[in-house]
Amino acid sequence: MDSPVPVNRPVNRRPMNRRAALKRAGALAVALGALEAVGPFSFAPQRVGASIVPSDIQFDISAFLAVPPQDYGTGVQFQMPPVHTVFLTAALERTPTRADQAEMNRALTILEQAYPWGATHLVTFVAYGLPYFDRLPGGRNGGLVAGHMPRLASDASRYVVEEAQPGPTDVSPANPTISKFRYNVDVRIERNDMLFTLRGDNPGIVSDVLAWFAGSNKLRGRSAASPAWNGLISFTSSRHMFVQMGLPKTVAGQHHLSYANFIQPQSPMWMGFADQQVNGAGPAPICTFAGAAAARLTTAAQGDYFDNGSIQHLSHVILDMLQFFDMDNEMEPPGEDGVFSERVQYMFHAPSIAAGHQDPYADGGGPALLPNQNRGPHYAERTAQGIGTAGGKRRMGHLSCLQRTSRAADGTPLHIRMDGPGFDAMDVPGGASVPKLQFTIFVPTAEFFRTLRTSQASLDLQDKYAVSVEDNGLERFLTATRRQNFLVPPRRHRAFPLAELT
């Protein structure tokens, strides 16, 4: 049995330099480097009047953004999230004890005392992969887990959490006919025990927390005992995401990317269109296991151990921006498939929902802020047949395909997407830093996400109606290299869930 560790009183540890702390923690140092590279080009939004009591739904942060949704003169409301996010995946070296649970609770409490919960300072989520539940007594199928884990309402033999699978258009031995033009990298289904998500507008605060995790024993310039991991946790990867209007174009310019002039200067996303429309995400409760009046997909009820929990899918995606602009290589100009009207149809719906500028390439060729229109679950099939499209062309938009299964019967989205740009070398052949999509989403079940990803690919419609691969949304521009599903428990059980019952 692991020997208990005293965790309820401060530990006398000497503070160390931030750099020295991070030098011995590789994944954390990578995150620091990414923050230092992008952070100087970002700015902290003015946020006032945020709520101070976090929700039991860990990812329910709308009350803590402290800036009401804005339409930026478009008539469409957008809600910009915390500017910086770091995803830290971790492996456990042993099964956590009650003492470890107490230490995790101490660490999270100290963290939130130093940096109040909210986008201005820091938001922290903690989630757990299936390997964590396999470590508990009896494993995932033992009495402890089985007695508390919600199940699918449609099939009580299945848990809400299941491992991620290669998507239909992922490069994988499971998909022998799928290949990508430039980044032909097999997807890896990861096996991490834990996922920490750190979010905030100030990159310096996030960096301070990374150093504290690594053993600096300092927070906000004051002595604070770093978490006593005691050999329990090793960080396996870090991924930095940045979301702010115009920041991708700034990063493209700083790195002299050949398509920098074609990046939309107002967009917070690499592909030129904002992805933060308020009506594109559901209310947090509908994404939980307990659900809401509009939809309940599990057997969970309020008061259950995991009631306000959810599934957090995390994936790492390389973007082929040259292909997106129809550039054969870095020296060639964009082609006719890279004009604004085409890119709008790839991203949203067909036909194009917005007119572009006279120059269809420069500065994105058109506006970044466009509406997230719900055209219903059958619209993708209509356009796949060429119904209502320009010239009867058979094509499908990314958003149209997602809407095949993404919403409840009353039109309410059943997910909260939390994706944004990255710029790094992870999994890139040759090791160069390139644009990334750091993608995470909160959904009621792993099965729901599997179905959603199948809808996004819409290979069934592509085959049935002979839609060209070049006219099927965004699939050919995306190479997912890593995927994993996590269970994000209610806030009250975020520290090693179920450990207190062992």
Secondary structure, DSSP 8 states (H G I E B T S, - for coil): -------SS--------HHHHHHT-HHHHHHHHHHHHHGGG-------S---S--SSTT--GGGS-S--B-TTTTS-B----SEEEEEEEEESS---HHHHHHHHHHHHHHHHHS-BSTTSBEEEEEE-HHHHHHSTTGGGSHHHHTT--EETTEEEEES-------TTS-BTTBTT---SS-----EE---SEEEEEEES-HHHHHHHHHHHHT--EETTEE------TT-EEEEEEEEEE--TTHHHHHHHHTT-TTGGGS-TT-SSTTSS---BGGGS--GGGGSSS-BTTB--BS--TTSTTTT-EEEEEEEEEE-HHHHTT-SSTTS---GGGSHHHHHHHHS-SS-SS---SSSSGGGGS-S--------TTHHHHHHTTTTSGGG---B-HHHHHTTTSB-TTS-BS-EE--EEEEE-TT-TTS--EEEEEEEEEES-HHHHHHHHHHHH-HHHHHHTT--GGGBTTGGGEEEEEEEEEEE--GGG-SSTTGGG-
